[in-house]
Amino acid sequence: MSPLFDGETGPRECSEPKLAVNPFYGLADPAAGMLEDPPRTRLPDGPTAPDTAYQYVYDELMLDGNARLNLATFVTTWMEPQAGKLMAESRDKNLVDKDEYPRTAELERRCVAMLADLWNAPDPRQVIGCATVGSSEACMLAGLSLKRRWAQRNADRYPSREARPNLVMGINVQVCWEKFCNYWDVEARHVPMEGDRFHCDPQGAAELCDENTIGVVGILGSTYDGSYEPIAEMCAALDALQERTGLDIPVHVDGASGAMVAPFLTPDLVWDFRLPRVASINTSGHKYGLVYPGVGWAIWRDHEALPEDLIFRVNYLGGDMPTFSLNFSRPGSQVIAQYYTFLRLGREGFTAVQRATSDICRSLAERVEALGDFELITRGDELPAFAFTTAPDVTAYDVFDVSRRLRESGWLVPAYTFPPNRQDLAVCRIVCRNAFSADLSDLLMEDLTRLLPELRRQPHPMVTDRDAETMFHHDQAE
């Protein structure tokens, strides 16, 4: 989660100028040499030589974590050089300017069509969709379409105090859904976790629905443990609700991760547009779509699922450009990279990549379990991610200690507590992605195995500020 910076609380300027970290930075151009550190809270008085500015910024970034060792994030951290080359060559293309960049617009259209086919849309010609800046924007757009459809059906009583819209979802949803409900004045109705059920209960979701429910969100790949919610059972529960009450509640599938995994590894799992109640689906191209951040996709079953009055048409960039987005100008390079990846891999290639990632994940989960100190919550047999906690007889340390000590070796393995009603459960989660190789898996196991004797000798768990740990780590998931 990006911090909010307050210009008044940043680092104070020193009254005395400091020498540059390395005077050699400026020697190529003595007139623009870096004899002093540049100011950090105001613009410099004059320009800096490009090589000098580059080196200074490069050094600032050296202490960032190694993205390949970040097992907290689902976001892609490696692409082929050819993809990077295409992205660099197209970084000046504005995706929204379809009149000026018609071929980029065509690649976006093709990606939408490919996803509609992948997700078994009954009539691909009726599908409507768009690229977004990640799944968060896609979820916002899907939520807005659900709210607008509900408002149109209830125009005789909305807006009114008695008709406040609500959205039903599991307590395990990603924070973007909380943001949607907050920003657009929608009541969030959560199905809590209970016992060994760590995601939404279909019957529990149906029981929370009423005449003000705009939709139900199903998660194909929970952030907390990598498990899939039973979308088909959720739709069946809502079918039964409609038979009893007449309430017709649509479903949106948040497939931020799983929508680019399930079609290849479990093609017989019914979760997508094969279910008539599924009105829309989103995914993150920059997760298991295998593209660098940030690109997402929002797809609606047909034009009825996306009200026309949410679409704007502008002509001041030339031509007639329909647009539905929270952003306007944004680079087309990620969409181009997504099309490259679809073209490069095809169904067979995606299946091979996701299968390899899944195999590494499940093998790693088994090896963690074999250590004897941990119990698996999930095994990586849905998303290539698994969660584990310490065994009941382990009292010297907990998962927060594991996370802290692995960080010393460069690994980012998040530790966090589950939401209501399982706040008692604290876990570590490991996300496996393309380019997390078997060799890296071996190195992780070597570091974890080496740390265990030291952890076992602790008198008690050492991490006290668990709230800070949870806040940081869980926010890295998206």
Buried (B, 14 or more C-beta within 10 A) or exposed (E): EEEEEEEEEEEEEEEEEEEBEEEEBBEEBEEBBBEEBBEEEEEEEEEBBEBBBEBBEEEEEEEEBEEBBBBBBBBBBBBEEEBBEBBEEBEEBBBBBBEBBEEBBEBBBBBBBBBBEBBBBEEBEBBBBBBBBBBBBBBBBBBBBBBBBBBEEBEEEBEEEEBEBBBBBBBBBBBBBEBBBEEBEBEBBBBBBEEEBBBBBBBBBBBBBEBBBBBBBBBBBBBBBBBBBBBBBBBBBBBEBBEEEEBEBBBBBBBBBBBBBBBBBBEEBBBBBBBEBBBBBBBBBBBBBBBBBBBBBBBBBBEEBBBEEEBEEEEEBEBEBEBBBEEEEBBBBBBBBBBBBBEBBEEEBBBEBBBBBBBBBBBBBEBBBEEEBBBBBBBBBBBBBBBBBBEEEBEBBBBBBBBBBBBEBEBBBBBBBBBEEBEEBBBBBBBBBBBBBEEBBEBBBEBBEEBBEEBEEEEEBBBEEBEEBBEBBBBBBB
